[in-house]
Amino acid sequence: MDMSGQYRIEAPIDVVWAAIQNPDILREAIPGCEDLDKTSDTEMNAKVALKIGPVKAKFAGEVELQDLNPPNSLKIQGEGKGGIAGFAKGGADVQLAEDGEETILTYTASAQVGGKIAQLGSRLIQSTAAKLADKFFANLKDQLAET
């Protein structure tokens, strides 16, 4: 499954760059995030509870930031296991572009799911993933507006 999107964030590029690596901001921005701990400069552990169609699952996983090119781009790789519900893994290439006092964030992402979640059908999974991405970026924008 592949997705892409673009968001305008009302904050300077260096503020957005710092935010997408800050576990406190990410914890609030990630939909369903129950816990997020930074284990190194580029790695984090996360626990997320989600409902995808009729399936509710708690995922535990790792996130790694790769190919850091401050403050312009990075790659995010992650994998989570949700027990009987299945697993999800994927990555996103994130590009930041300065536009005056605002930042344009563009991403392309791919994900794989398996287990019970994969049986729900690609349309439902794609729709849910797009909604989660939109919610994440809306939450991120809200977090940056508060700082």
DSSP file (Angstrom, degrees, kcal/mol; ACC not computed):
  #  RESIDUE AA STRUCTURE BP1 BP2  ACC     N-H-->O    O-->H-N    N-H-->O    O-->H-N    TCO  KAPPA ALPHA  PHI   PSI    X-CA   Y-CA   Z-CA
    1    1 A M              0   0    0      0, 0.0   110,-2.4     0, 0.0     2,-0.4   0.000 360.0 360.0 360.0 130.8    0.0    0.0    0.0
    2    2 A D  E     +A  110   0A   0    108,-0.2     2,-0.3     2,-0.0   108,-0.2  -0.920 360.0 173.5-120.7 145.0    1.4    3.4   -1.0
    3    3 A M  E     -A  109   0A   0    106,-2.7   106,-3.1    -2,-0.4     2,-0.3  -0.952   5.6-178.1-142.1 160.7    0.4    6.9    0.1
    4    4 A S  E     +A  108   0A   0     -2,-0.3     2,-0.3   104,-0.2   104,-0.2  -0.980   8.5 161.4-154.5 160.5    1.5   10.4   -0.3
    5    5 A G  E     -A  107   0A   0    102,-2.0   102,-2.6    -2,-0.3     2,-0.4  -0.988  24.9-136.6-170.2 168.8    0.5   13.8    0.8
    6    6 A Q  E     -A  106   0A   0     -2,-0.3     2,-0.4   100,-0.2   100,-0.2  -0.999  17.9-174.8-140.9 136.9    1.5   17.4    1.4
    7    7 A Y  E     -A  105   0A   0     98,-2.9    98,-3.1    -2,-0.4     2,-0.6  -0.990  19.9-140.4-134.7 140.1    0.8   19.7    4.3
    8    8 A R  E     -A  104   0A   0     -2,-0.4     2,-0.5    96,-0.2    96,-0.2  -0.894  22.3-165.0 -98.5 123.4    1.4   23.4    5.0
    9    9 A I  E     -A  103   0A   0     94,-3.2    94,-2.7    -2,-0.6     2,-2.3  -0.938  21.3-133.8-115.1 128.9    2.5   23.9    8.6
   10   10 A E  S    S+     0   0    0     -2,-0.5    92,-0.2    92,-0.2    94,-0.0  -0.415  76.5  84.6 -82.6  66.8    2.5   27.4   10.1
   11   11 A A  S    S-     0   0    0     -2,-2.3    -2,-0.2    92,-0.1     5,-0.1  -0.968  86.2 -89.7-158.8 151.2    6.0   27.2   11.6
   12   12 A P    >>  -     0   0    0      0, 0.0     4,-1.9     0, 0.0     3,-0.7  -0.263  42.6-109.6 -63.2 155.0    9.5   27.7   10.4
   13   13 A I  H 3> S+     0   0    0     89,-0.3     4,-2.7     1,-0.3     5,-0.2   0.839 116.7  54.3 -57.2 -39.0   11.4   24.8    8.9
   14   14 A D  H 3> S+     0   0    0      1,-0.2     4,-1.9     2,-0.2    -1,-0.3   0.836 108.2  50.2 -68.3 -30.2   13.8   24.4   11.9
   15   15 A V  H <> S+     0   0    0     -3,-0.7     4,-2.1     2,-0.2    -2,-0.2   0.898 112.4  46.4 -71.5 -41.6   10.8   24.2   14.3
   16   16 A V  H  X S+     0   0    0     -4,-1.9     4,-2.2     2,-0.2    -2,-0.2   0.913 110.7  53.5 -66.0 -42.9    9.1   21.5   12.2
   17   17 A W  H  < S+     0   0    0     -4,-2.7     4,-0.3     1,-0.2    -2,-0.2   0.933 111.7  44.7 -57.1 -47.7   12.4   19.6   11.9
   18   18 A A  H >< S+     0   0    0     -4,-1.9     3,-1.2     1,-0.2     4,-0.3   0.888 111.3  54.8 -64.0 -39.1   12.8   19.5   15.7
   19   19 A A  H >< S+     0   0    0     -4,-2.1     3,-1.3     1,-0.3     7,-0.3   0.880 100.3  57.0 -65.0 -39.8    9.2   18.6   16.2
   20   20 A I  T 3< S+     0   0    0     -4,-2.2    -1,-0.3     1,-0.3    -2,-0.2   0.503 113.5  42.2 -75.3   0.5    9.2   15.5   14.0
   21   21 A Q  T <  S+     0   0    0     -3,-1.2    -1,-0.3    -4,-0.3    -2,-0.2   0.346  90.5 100.7-118.6   1.5   12.1   14.2   16.2
   22   22 A N    <>  -     0   0    0     -3,-1.3     4,-2.7    -4,-0.3     3,-0.2  -0.797  58.9-156.0 -93.8 115.2   10.7   15.2   19.6
   23   23 A P  H  > S+     0   0    0      0, 0.0     4,-2.5     0, 0.0     5,-0.2   0.824  92.4  56.2 -62.6 -30.8    9.1   12.2   21.4
   24   24 A D  H  > S+     0   0    0      2,-0.2     4,-1.1     1,-0.2     5,-0.1   0.918 112.8  40.7 -66.6 -42.1    6.9   14.5   23.5
   25   25 A I  H  > S+     0   0    0     -3,-0.2     4,-1.7     2,-0.2     3,-0.2   0.916 116.5  49.5 -70.8 -43.6    5.4   16.1   20.5
   26   26 A L  H  X S+     0   0    0     -4,-2.7     4,-2.8    -7,-0.3    -2,-0.2   0.892 104.4  59.0 -63.0 -39.3    5.1   12.9   18.5
   27   27 A R  H  < S+     0   0    0     -4,-2.5    -1,-0.2     1,-0.2     6,-0.2   0.888 111.9  40.9 -56.6 -40.2    3.4   11.1   21.4
   28   28 A E  H  < S+     0   0    0     -4,-1.1    -1,-0.2    -3,-0.2    -2,-0.2   0.776 117.6  48.3 -77.8 -27.3    0.6   13.7   21.3
   29   29 A A  H  < S+     0   0    0     -4,-1.7   110,-0.3    -5,-0.1   111,-0.2   0.819  88.7  87.2 -85.9 -32.2    0.5   13.8   17.5
   30   30 A I  S >< S-     0   0    0     -4,-2.8     3,-2.0    -5,-0.1     2,-0.1  -0.567  85.9-118.3 -74.5 119.8    0.3   10.0   16.7
   31   31 A P  T 3  S+     0   0    0      0, 0.0    -1,-0.1     0, 0.0    -2,-0.1  -0.349  95.1   5.8 -58.3 129.4   -3.3    8.8   16.8
   32   32 A G  T 3  S+     0   0    0      1,-0.2    17,-2.7    16,-0.1     2,-0.3   0.519  87.2 158.6  78.1   5.6   -3.8    6.2   19.5
   33   33 A C  E <   +B   48   0A   0     -3,-2.0    15,-0.3    15,-0.2    -1,-0.2  -0.473  14.7 171.3 -69.3 124.2   -0.3    6.6   20.9
   34   34 A E  E     +     0   0A   0     13,-3.3     2,-0.3     1,-0.4    14,-0.2   0.688  68.2   5.5-101.1 -27.0   -0.1    5.3   24.5
   35   35 A D  E     +B   47   0A   0     12,-1.6    12,-2.5    -8,-0.0    -1,-0.4  -0.974  54.6 178.2-159.3 141.7    3.6    5.5   24.9
   36   36 A L  E     -B   46   0A   0     -2,-0.3     2,-0.4    10,-0.2    10,-0.2  -0.904   9.8-178.8-149.9 118.3    6.7    6.7   23.0
   37   37 A D  E     -B   45   0A   0      8,-2.6     8,-2.7    -2,-0.3     2,-0.5  -0.968  24.6-133.4-123.8 132.6   10.2    6.5   24.3
   38   38 A K  E     +B   44   0A   0     -2,-0.4     6,-0.3     6,-0.2     3,-0.1  -0.733  22.9 177.4 -82.1 123.6   13.4    7.7   22.6
   39   39 A T        -     0   0    0      4,-2.3     2,-0.3    -2,-0.5     5,-0.2   0.610  68.3  -8.9-103.2 -16.5   16.0    5.0   22.9
   40   40 A S  S    S-     0   0    0      3,-1.6     3,-0.3     0, 0.0    -1,-0.2  -0.913  89.0 -77.9-159.7-176.7   18.7    6.7   20.9
   41   41 A D  S    S+     0   0    0     -2,-0.3     3,-0.0     1,-0.2    -3,-0.0   0.759 131.7  23.9 -63.5 -22.9   19.1    9.8   18.7
   42   42 A T  S    S+     0   0    0     22,-0.0    23,-3.1     1,-0.0     2,-0.4   0.358 113.0  72.7-125.6   5.1   17.5    7.9   15.9
   43   43 A E  E     + C   0  64A   0     -3,-0.3    -4,-2.3    21,-0.2    -3,-1.6  -0.957  47.1 175.3-130.0 145.0   15.4    5.2   17.5
   44   44 A M  E     -BC  38  63A   0     19,-2.5    19,-2.9    -2,-0.4     2,-0.4  -0.984  21.5-140.0-141.1 150.2   12.1    5.1   19.5
   45   45 A N  E     -BC  37  62A   0     -8,-2.7    -8,-2.6    -2,-0.3     2,-0.3  -0.907  27.8-172.0-106.9 141.5    9.8    2.5   20.9
   46   46 A A  E     -BC  36  61A   0     15,-2.7    15,-2.4    -2,-0.4     2,-0.4  -0.961  23.0-160.2-136.6 151.2    6.1    3.0   20.7
   47   47 A K  E     +BC  35  60A   0    -12,-2.5   -13,-3.3    -2,-0.3   -12,-1.6  -0.995  22.6 177.0-127.8 125.4    2.8    1.5   21.9
   48   48 A V  E     -BC  33  59A   0     11,-2.5    11,-3.7    -2,-0.4     2,-0.5  -0.990  19.9-153.8-133.7 134.7   -0.3    2.4   19.8
   49   49 A A  E     + C   0  58A   0    -17,-2.7     2,-0.3    -2,-0.4     9,-0.2  -0.943  26.9 169.8-108.1 125.1   -3.9    1.4   20.2
   50   50 A L  E     - C   0  57A   0      7,-2.8     7,-2.8    -2,-0.5     2,-0.5  -0.930  30.3-145.1-134.5 156.0   -6.0    1.5   16.9
   51   51 A K  E     - C   0  56A   0     -2,-0.3     2,-0.6     5,-0.2     5,-0.2  -0.987  16.3-177.6-120.3 120.2   -9.3    0.4   15.6
   52   52 A I  E >   - C   0  55A   0      3,-3.1     3,-2.2    -2,-0.5    73,-0.1  -0.934  65.5 -53.0-119.4 106.1   -9.3   -0.6   11.9
   53   53 A G  T 3  S-     0   0    0     -2,-0.6    64,-0.0     1,-0.3    67,-0.0  -0.470 123.4 -18.3  59.8-129.4  -12.8   -1.5   10.9
   54   54 A P  T 3  S+     0   0    0      0, 0.0     2,-0.6     0, 0.0    -1,-0.3   0.504 119.8  95.8 -84.9  -2.8  -14.1   -4.1   13.4
   55   55 A V  E <   -C   52   0A   0     -3,-2.2    -3,-3.1    62,-0.1     2,-0.4  -0.787  52.7-169.2 -98.1 122.6  -10.6   -4.9   14.6
   56   56 A K  E     +C   51   0A   0     -2,-0.6     2,-0.3    -5,-0.2    -5,-0.2  -0.906  18.8 167.8-103.5 135.3   -9.1   -3.3   17.7
   57   57 A A  E     -C   50   0A   0     -7,-2.8    -7,-2.8    -2,-0.4     2,-0.5  -0.998  33.6-141.4-148.7 150.3   -5.5   -3.8   18.3
   58   58 A K  E     -C   49   0A   0     -2,-0.3     2,-0.4    -9,-0.2    -9,-0.3  -0.965  25.8-159.6-109.6 125.4   -2.6   -2.6   20.4
   59   59 A F  E     -C   48   0A   0    -11,-3.7   -11,-2.5    -2,-0.5     2,-0.4  -0.860   9.8-167.6-107.9 139.0    0.7   -2.5   18.6
   60   60 A A  E     +CD  47  81A   0     21,-2.1    21,-2.5    -2,-0.4     2,-0.3  -0.990  31.7 131.9-119.7 133.4    4.2   -2.4   20.1
   61   61 A G  E     -CD  46  80A   0    -15,-2.4   -15,-2.7    -2,-0.4     2,-0.3  -0.945  47.3 -98.2-164.2-176.9    7.0   -1.5   17.8
   62   62 A E  E     -CD  45  79A   0     17,-1.7    17,-2.0    -2,-0.3     2,-0.4  -0.900  20.3-160.7-119.9 147.6   10.1    0.4   16.9
   63   63 A V  E     -CD  44  78A   0    -19,-2.9   -19,-2.5    -2,-0.3     2,-0.4  -0.991   7.9-168.2-126.0 135.2   10.6    3.5   14.8
   64   64 A E  E     -CD  43  77A   0     13,-3.3    13,-2.9    -2,-0.4     2,-0.5  -0.988  14.1-144.7-126.9 134.8   14.0    4.5   13.3
   65   65 A L  E     + D   0  76A   0    -23,-3.1     2,-0.3    -2,-0.4    11,-0.2  -0.847  30.5 177.2 -94.3 127.9   14.9    7.8   11.7
   66   66 A Q  E     + D   0  75A   0      9,-3.5     9,-2.9    -2,-0.5    -2,-0.0  -0.829  49.0  23.0-129.3 165.4   17.3    7.3    8.8
   67   67 A D  E    S-     0   0A   0     -2,-0.3     2,-0.2     7,-0.2    -1,-0.2   0.857  74.8-165.2  49.8  45.5   19.0    9.4    6.1
   68   68 A L  E     +     0   0A   0     -3,-0.2     6,-0.2     6,-0.1    -1,-0.2  -0.449  19.7 173.1 -67.5 127.4   18.8   12.5    8.2
   69   69 A N  E >>  - D   0  73A   0      4,-2.8     3,-2.6    -2,-0.2     4,-1.6  -0.674  41.6-113.2-132.2  74.9   19.5   15.7    6.1
   70   70 A P  T 34 S-     0   0    0      0, 0.0   -56,-0.1     0, 0.0     4,-0.0  -0.215  84.5  -6.4 -60.6 141.3   18.7   18.5    8.5
   71   71 A P  T 34 S+     0   0    0      0, 0.0   -54,-0.1     0, 0.0     3,-0.1  -0.751 130.7  56.1 -98.1  33.0   16.4   20.4    8.1
   72   72 A N  T <4 S-     0   0    0     -3,-2.6    24,-3.6     1,-0.2     2,-0.3   0.828 104.2  -6.8 -99.2 -35.3   15.3   19.2    4.7
   73   73 A S  E  <  +DE  69  95A   0     -4,-1.6    -4,-2.8    22,-0.2     2,-0.3  -0.998  46.2 169.5-161.5 158.6   14.6   15.5    4.7
   74   74 A L  E     - E   0  94A   0     20,-1.8    20,-3.0    -2,-0.3     2,-0.4  -0.966  27.3-123.8-162.2 166.1   14.6   12.2    6.5
   75   75 A K  E     -DE  66  93A   0     -9,-2.9    -9,-3.5    -2,-0.3     2,-0.5  -0.959  17.7-155.7-117.5 137.6   13.3    8.7    6.2
   76   76 A I  E     -DE  65  92A   0     16,-2.8    16,-2.3    -2,-0.4     2,-0.4  -0.966  11.7-175.7-115.1 122.7   11.1    7.0    8.9
   77   77 A Q  E     +DE  64  91A   0    -13,-2.9   -13,-3.3    -2,-0.5     2,-0.3  -0.946  11.5 166.0-116.7 138.0   11.1    3.2    9.1
   78   78 A G  E     -DE  63  90A   0     12,-2.8    12,-2.5    -2,-0.4     2,-0.3  -0.992  21.0-170.0-151.6 159.1    8.9    1.4   11.5
   79   79 A E  E     -DE  62  89A   0    -17,-2.0   -17,-1.7    -2,-0.3     2,-0.4  -0.974  10.0-176.3-149.4 134.7    7.4   -2.0   12.4
   80   80 A G  E     -DE  61  88A   0      8,-3.3     8,-2.4    -2,-0.3     2,-0.4  -0.985  13.4-150.4-135.0 145.5    4.7   -2.9   14.9
   81   81 A K  E     -DE  60  87A   0    -21,-2.5   -21,-2.1    -2,-0.4     6,-0.2  -0.951   8.4-175.8-116.2 133.6    3.2   -6.2   16.1
   82   82 A G    >   -     0   0    0      4,-3.6     3,-1.7    -2,-0.4   -24,-0.2  -0.088  35.5-126.9-118.3  33.3   -0.4   -6.4   17.3
   83   83 A G  G >  S-     0   0    0      1,-0.3     3,-1.3     2,-0.2    -1,-0.4  -0.345  86.3  -1.2  61.3-132.3   -0.6  -10.0   18.5
   84   84 A I  G 3  S+     0   0    0      1,-0.3    32,-0.9    -3,-0.1    -1,-0.3   0.758 128.4  67.5 -63.6 -25.1   -3.4  -11.9   16.9
   85   85 A A  G <  S-     0   0    0     -3,-1.7    32,-2.4     1,-0.2     2,-0.3   0.797 106.8-126.5 -66.9 -27.2   -4.5   -8.8   15.0
   86   86 A G    <   -     0   0    0     -3,-1.3    -4,-3.6    29,-0.2     2,-0.3  -0.877  25.5 -65.7 123.0-153.1   -1.3   -9.0   12.9
   87   87 A F  E     -EF  81 114A   0     27,-1.4    27,-2.0    -2,-0.3     2,-0.4  -0.926  25.7-157.7-140.1 162.7    1.5   -6.7   12.1
   88   88 A A  E     +EF  80 113A   0     -8,-2.4    -8,-3.3    -2,-0.3     2,-0.3  -0.994  16.3 167.8-140.3 138.4    2.3   -3.5   10.2
   89   89 A K  E     +EF  79 112A   0     23,-2.4    23,-3.1    -2,-0.4     2,-0.3  -0.993  15.7 116.4-147.4 152.3    5.5   -2.3    8.9
   90   90 A G  E     -EF  78 111A   0    -12,-2.5   -12,-2.8    -2,-0.3     2,-0.3  -0.988  36.9-122.9 175.2-170.2    6.5    0.5    6.5
   91   91 A G  E     -EF  77 110A   0     19,-2.1    19,-2.4    -2,-0.3     2,-0.4  -0.976   7.4-148.3-156.9 165.0    8.4    3.7    5.9
   92   92 A A  E     -EF  76 109A   0    -16,-2.3   -16,-2.8    -2,-0.3     2,-0.6  -0.998  11.1-143.7-143.0 137.1    8.0    7.2    4.8
   93   93 A D  E     -EF  75 108A   0     15,-2.8    15,-1.7    -2,-0.4     2,-0.5  -0.906  26.0-162.5 -96.1 123.1   10.3    9.7    3.0
   94   94 A V  E     -EF  74 107A   0    -20,-3.0   -20,-1.8    -2,-0.6     2,-0.4  -0.927   8.3-171.3-114.9 129.3    9.7   13.1    4.4
   95   95 A Q  E     -EF  73 106A   0     11,-3.0    11,-2.6    -2,-0.5     2,-0.4  -0.963   4.8-161.3-118.5 134.6   10.7   16.3    2.7
   96   96 A L  E     - F   0 105A   0    -24,-3.6     2,-0.4    -2,-0.4     9,-0.2  -0.954   7.3-174.3-115.5 136.1   10.5   19.8    4.3
   97   97 A A  E     - F   0 104A   0      7,-2.0     7,-3.1    -2,-0.4     2,-0.3  -0.997  23.2-126.1-131.6 132.2   10.6   23.0    2.2
   98   98 A E  E     + F   0 103A   0     -2,-0.4     2,-0.2     5,-0.2     5,-0.2  -0.558  25.9 176.8 -76.3 135.6   10.7   26.5    3.6
   99   99 A D  E >   - F   0 102A   0      3,-2.8     3,-1.9    -2,-0.3     2,-0.3  -0.718  62.8 -68.5-138.6  84.8    8.0   28.9    2.4
  100  100 A G  T 3  S-     0   0    0      1,-0.3    -1,-0.2    -2,-0.2     0, 0.0  -0.542 114.7 -17.4  66.7-126.5    8.5   32.2    4.2
  101  101 A E  T 3  S+     0   0    0     -2,-0.3    -1,-0.3    -3,-0.1     2,-0.2   0.336 130.8  75.5 -90.7   5.6    7.6   31.6    7.9
  102  102 A E  E <  S- F   0  99A   0     -3,-1.9    -3,-2.8   -92,-0.2     2,-0.4  -0.667  70.8-136.7-113.1 169.2    5.8   28.4    7.0
  103  103 A T  E     -AF   9  98A   0    -94,-2.7   -94,-3.2    -5,-0.2     2,-0.6  -0.986   4.2-146.9-128.8 137.0    7.0   24.9    6.0
  104  104 A I  E     -AF   8  97A   0     -7,-3.1    -7,-2.0    -2,-0.4     2,-0.5  -0.923  17.0-162.9-102.9 118.4    5.6   22.6    3.4
  105  105 A L  E     -AF   7  96A   0    -98,-3.1   -98,-2.9    -2,-0.6     2,-0.4  -0.895   8.6-177.2-103.6 125.2    5.9   19.0    4.4
  106  106 A T  E     -AF   6  95A   0    -11,-2.6   -11,-3.0    -2,-0.5     2,-0.3  -0.968   4.6-179.5-121.6 137.0    5.7   16.4    1.7
  107  107 A Y  E     -AF   5  94A   0   -102,-2.6  -102,-2.0    -2,-0.4     2,-0.4  -0.978  20.4-166.2-137.1 152.0    5.7   12.6    2.2
  108  108 A T  E     +AF   4  93A   0    -15,-1.7   -15,-2.8    -2,-0.3     2,-0.3  -0.996  24.7 178.9-128.9 133.0    5.6    9.4    0.3
  109  109 A A  E     -AF   3  92A   0   -106,-3.1  -106,-2.7    -2,-0.4     2,-0.3  -0.936  18.0-165.5-136.4 154.1    5.0    6.3    2.4
  110  110 A S  E     -AF   2  91A   0    -19,-2.4   -19,-2.1    -2,-0.3     2,-0.3  -0.988  12.6-177.6-136.9 149.1    4.5    2.6    1.9
  111  111 A A  E     - F   0  90A   0   -110,-2.4     2,-0.4    -2,-0.3   -21,-0.2  -0.986  14.4-156.7-146.1 153.1    3.2    0.0    4.3
  112  112 A Q  E     - F   0  89A   0    -23,-3.1   -23,-2.4    -2,-0.3     2,-0.3  -0.984  12.4-170.3-127.5 141.4    2.6   -3.7    4.6
  113  113 A V  E     + F   0  88A   0     -2,-0.4     2,-0.3   -25,-0.2   -25,-0.2  -0.950   5.2 179.1-129.3 153.6    0.1   -5.4    6.9
  114  114 A G  E >   + F   0  87A   0    -27,-2.0   -27,-1.4    -2,-0.3     3,-0.6  -0.932  41.4  32.5-145.7 169.2   -0.4   -9.0    7.8
  115  115 A G  G >> S-     0   0    0     -2,-0.3     4,-0.8   -29,-0.2     3,-0.6  -0.514 117.2 -15.6  83.9-152.2   -2.6  -11.2   10.0
  116  116 A K  G >4 S+     0   0    0    -32,-0.9     3,-0.8     1,-0.2     4,-0.3   0.839 134.6  58.9 -57.7 -36.6   -6.2  -10.4   10.8
  117  117 A I  G X4 S+     0   0    0    -32,-2.4     3,-1.9    -3,-0.6     4,-0.3   0.899  98.9  57.6 -61.5 -40.9   -5.8   -6.8    9.6
  118  118 A A  G X4 S+     0   0    0     -3,-0.6     3,-0.9     1,-0.3    -1,-0.2   0.760  97.4  63.3 -63.2 -23.8   -4.8   -7.9    6.1
  119  119 A Q  G << S+     0   0    0     -4,-0.8    -1,-0.3    -3,-0.8    -2,-0.2   0.591  84.0  78.3 -76.5  -9.7   -8.1   -9.8    5.8
  120  120 A L  G <  S-     0   0    0     -3,-1.9     4,-0.3    -4,-0.3    -1,-0.2   0.716 106.5-105.3 -73.7 -19.7  -10.1   -6.6    6.1
  121  121 A G    <>  -     0   0    0     -3,-0.9     4,-2.0    -4,-0.3     5,-0.2   0.070  19.8 -96.5 103.9 143.7   -9.4   -5.6    2.5
  122  122 A S  H  > S+     0   0    0      1,-0.2     4,-2.8     2,-0.2     5,-0.2   0.815 117.0  57.8 -66.8 -32.7   -7.1   -3.1    0.9
  123  123 A R  H  > S+     0   0    0      2,-0.2     4,-2.5     1,-0.2    -1,-0.2   0.940 109.7  43.8 -64.3 -45.6   -9.8   -0.3    0.5
  124  124 A L  H  > S+     0   0    0     -4,-0.3     4,-2.5     2,-0.2    -2,-0.2   0.911 116.2  47.4 -64.9 -43.0  -10.6   -0.2    4.2
  125  125 A I  H  X S+     0   0    0     -4,-2.0     4,-2.7     2,-0.2    -2,-0.2   0.925 113.4  47.8 -65.2 -44.6   -6.9   -0.3    5.2
  126  126 A Q  H  X S+     0   0    0     -4,-2.8     4,-2.3     2,-0.2    -2,-0.2   0.919 113.4  48.1 -62.0 -44.9   -6.0    2.4    2.7
  127  127 A S  H  X S+     0   0    0     -4,-2.5     4,-2.1    -5,-0.2    -2,-0.2   0.915 113.5  46.9 -62.5 -44.7   -8.8    4.6    3.8
  128  128 A T  H  X S+     0   0    0     -4,-2.5     4,-2.6     2,-0.2    -2,-0.2   0.912 111.4  51.5 -64.6 -43.0   -7.9    4.1    7.5
  129  129 A A  H  X S+     0   0    0     -4,-2.7     4,-2.3     1,-0.2    -2,-0.2   0.903 110.0  49.3 -61.6 -41.7   -4.2    4.8    6.8
  130  130 A A  H  X S+     0   0    0     -4,-2.3     4,-2.4     2,-0.2    -1,-0.2   0.903 111.7  48.8 -64.4 -41.1   -5.1    8.0    5.0
  131  131 A K  H  X S+     0   0    0     -4,-2.1     4,-2.4     2,-0.2    -2,-0.2   0.900 111.4  50.0 -64.7 -40.6   -7.3    9.2    7.9
  132  132 A L  H  X S+     0   0    0     -4,-2.6     4,-2.6     2,-0.2    -2,-0.2   0.897 110.5  49.9 -65.1 -39.9   -4.6    8.4   10.4
  133  133 A A  H  X S+     0   0    0     -4,-2.3     4,-2.4     2,-0.2     5,-0.2   0.936 112.0  47.6 -63.2 -46.3   -2.0   10.3    8.3
  134  134 A D  H  X S+     0   0    0     -4,-2.4     4,-2.2     1,-0.2    -2,-0.2   0.904 113.1  48.7 -61.0 -41.3   -4.4   13.3    8.1
  135  135 A K  H  X S+     0   0    0     -4,-2.4     4,-2.6     2,-0.2    -2,-0.2   0.902 109.5  52.8 -66.0 -41.4   -5.0   13.1   11.9
  136  136 A F  H  X S+     0   0    0     -4,-2.6     4,-2.6     1,-0.2    -2,-0.2   0.946 112.3  43.7 -58.2 -49.9   -1.3   12.9   12.7
  137  137 A F  H  X S+     0   0    0     -4,-2.4     4,-2.4     2,-0.2    -1,-0.2   0.854 112.7  51.9 -69.8 -33.5   -0.5   16.0   10.6
  138  138 A A  H  X S+     0   0    0     -4,-2.2     4,-2.1    -5,-0.2    -1,-0.2   0.926 112.7  46.4 -63.8 -43.9   -3.5   17.9   12.1
  139  139 A N  H  X S+     0   0    0     -4,-2.6     4,-2.6  -110,-0.3    -2,-0.2   0.893 111.4  51.7 -64.4 -40.1   -2.3   17.0   15.6
  140  140 A L  H  X S+     0   0    0     -4,-2.6     4,-2.3     2,-0.2    -2,-0.2   0.922 109.5  49.3 -62.1 -44.5    1.3   18.0   14.7
  141  141 A K  H  X S+     0   0    0     -4,-2.4     4,-1.9     1,-0.2    -1,-0.2   0.904 111.5  49.9 -61.7 -40.8    0.1   21.4   13.5
  142  142 A D  H  X S+     0   0    0     -4,-2.1     4,-1.3     2,-0.2    -2,-0.2   0.919 109.6  51.0 -63.5 -43.5   -1.9   21.8   16.7
  143  143 A Q  H  X S+     0   0    0     -4,-2.6     4,-0.6     1,-0.2     3,-0.3   0.904 111.6  47.2 -61.1 -41.7    1.1   20.9   18.8
  144  144 A L  H >< S+     0   0    0     -4,-2.3     3,-0.5     1,-0.2    -1,-0.2   0.822 106.9  57.3 -70.8 -30.8    3.3   23.4   16.9
  145  145 A A  H 3< S+     0   0    0     -4,-1.9    -1,-0.2     1,-0.2    -2,-0.2   0.799 104.3  53.9 -67.9 -27.5    0.6   26.1   17.3
  146  146 A E  H 3<        0   0    0     -4,-1.3    -1,-0.2    -3,-0.3    -2,-0.2   0.667 360.0 360.0 -80.6 -17.0    0.8   25.7   21.1
  147  147 A T    <<        0   0    0     -4,-0.6    -1,-0.2    -3,-0.5    -2,-0.2   0.481 360.0 360.0 -89.0 360.0    4.6   26.2   21.3
